[in-house]
């Protein structure tokens, strides 16, 4: 399939009978670009050549259409160009210089006089002269309406372009329509997010279903959380409330809208329609633009394809993280040596994943790849298209692989971010020992980090350095002895006196495992 064949497929889909809602095909200029938005000029390049060159399983193409100018409009513009004579004068040039120029053109009646000044600073002073047969000179003021609108907000915007996406997946072709991002022309506005603790996921999705025009880069966005008792949480949102809100959203979302163990893939729900999934796309954009937060527990392949429409062909490693650990171990052993594992266990696992073929040592790898593609690409395809339709308009620049690796919490990263004026104190040493004993990217690590910063991922500043967490030792004893985190400022008030490390660990575990925290966001 070459360029012409791809175009013909697009025309049949988006221009049935050579017509669409934007006009007739013969009235359009058409351009086909690759997934990097580079025009495809080579007529002989085939789809296979492009896939081999990109090293990707899915390749997206974009077709751009633009209304052609009619011959009458083109001739009219040519006449206007021929009639206009722009003279750029220097600041000290007077009208008598103009009269001299006109008098020297007596033998050129009926022609336009065009003079260009080398002084580019005078390009904002256009004057127009027409010489008639009677040598009279008409000084015409330029029509500034051609250049400046009385109200920029009322300026007409270009019609949205068609962005059908051509996707090659096991011989299948699919298309989708989306609109390119347009620069915001309105003034920033205040936008407040108010949600109830325990209902964050549902309420946040509803908010962004109803408010599709929020500009995360310009608008002043604030967050407020209502406690179960109906009172506002005592907090001033300087970033901490938003981080806590997003963290609770993704915790609930992983539980209710995804499948998988260590790695998650979105799943269809009867109560989640296209508008709901598009709202989830806006929440992903909100997290990245305002806090540099992305859902790191989602499949990186799924997240990348939702952002850019590009998917990797290597799904096996992610699939082994997606399925339960017991199944992952058996499949990994079978791939190495199928004779050493219990065949009944293998058949039961494959049956659970709806395998329909007889598995042998030669085809086991291919069968696992096919199952991975079915469960991680084909089944959530509708959700991915809804997310892509929204996320592509934000033009987010996220290197998903590196970003996930960077912000995934580890004991080493968390320890390096701690600061304390009394580094030799027993309490601070107990805290560091407690963190070292937590495994990487476990629930305990995410809970600890969320309590300290209101986010369960490692966040960093504009220079790429992780934010520091200030540990202050305070005098708290008896029943009042407990750590207090100020998440907006990333400050931890840590009691100075503990009898021993086991006492510290016991109290810290009980505190972090509690269902309700009284947070101080100041």
C-alpha positions, 0 to 999 in steps of 0.5 A: 500500500503506497501513498495513493492507496492510503489517500484513496482509503481516506477519501472513501471514508471521509468523502463518500461520493466525494463530499463531506460536511466541509465541502467537496473533495475537488474543492480541497487541497490535500496533504498526507503526512506521517506520524511525525507530521512530515509530508509524504512526497515519495509516491513509491514509498510503501506502508511496509517501508515506513513501518520498517523505518519507524520500528513500530507496530502501529503507524499513524498517518494524518490527512490535512485538507484546505479549501482551494481558492476559486479562480475568481478569488485568485484573479481578484487577489492578483489584481489587488497585488498589481494595484497596490503600491507600497512606499516605505518612507524614512522618518524625516521624508516630507510630502514634497519628496512624494511630489517629486517622485510623481512628477518624474513619472509623467511619461509613465501614465497609467502605471503604478509607482513602487518604491521600497525603502531600505529602512525596515523600521518604517514598514509600519507606515505604508502609503499607496499611490495611483497615477492616472492618465491626468497625472492626478495623485490619489493618496489612499489609506491602507485598510487596516481591517485586513490586518487588525481586528477590533477585537482579537477574540472575535477573529474567525478561527480556521476550520478544524482539520481532519486528522484521520488516523490510519493504523495497521494492526494485524491487517486492520484499518481504523480511522478517527477524527480529532481537532488540532489544538488551537491557541487560547484567545481568551483571558485566564479565569478562576476555576475551582474544583470542589470534591468530597473525600471518598467520591473524588473519582466520580465527581472529578470525572463529572466536573471535566465532562461538563467543563471541556474548555478549561485551559490548564496552562492559563487558568487559575485552578484551585482544589478544595476537598470536603470531609465526610462531616460536610466541612471543608478540609483545613487547607490552603491549596498551594499545590498540596491539595491538588496533589492529594486530590489527584493521588486519591483519584488514581487510587480509586481509578486503579481499583475500579477501572483497570485490570492487572496486578503490578501493571494496569490496563483500562477496562470497559465499564457499562457506566463509563461512556465516551464522554467519561473517558474523554474526561479521564484524558483531561484529568491526565493532562491536568496532572501533568501540566499542573503537577508533573503527575502521570499514572505510572501504574498504567501500562507504558505501552497503553499510555504512550499510544493514548498520548501519541498514537504510537505503540510498541510491538514488544508487549510480552514483558508488560504482559508478564507484569500485568498477569498475576505473579504465579501465572507470570512465573509459570509462563516465564519458566515455560518460555525457557524450558517447557518440559520442566513445568507442569503442563496442566498448570500451563494449560489452565493459565492459557485457558483462563486467557481464552487460548484457542490453539494447541500450544507447543514449544515452538509456538508458545512465544507467539501465542503469549504475544497474541494473548498480550495483544488481545488483552492489552491493545485490542480490548481497551482500543475504544478507551485509548481512542477516546483518550487520544482524541483529547490528549493530542490536543494538549501537545504534551511532551512526555517521554513515558519510559524515562518519566515513569522510571524517574518518578517511581518512588524508591528508598534511595530517591526518598532518602536523598530528598530528606533534609534535617538540621539534626542529622545525628538525632535518633529520631532522624536515624530511625526514620531513615532506617524505616524507609530503607526497609520499605521495598521499591514501588510497594503500597507501603512506599507509596503510602509513606510518600503520599503522607509526606508530600500528598503524592505517591510519586517522586516529583521534581522542579524545573531543573529536574531535581527532586523536591526536598522534604524538610524534617523538623524535630519537635517536642511531642510526648505521650498521646500527642506523639505523632509525626505531622506532615505539612504537604504543601511545604513538604515539611515533616514535624517528627517527635524528638524522643522515641525509646527505641527503633521498634517503638518508632516502627510500631507507631509509624506503621499504625499511623500510616495504616490508619484509614483516615489521616488528619492532614495539615496542608499548611 
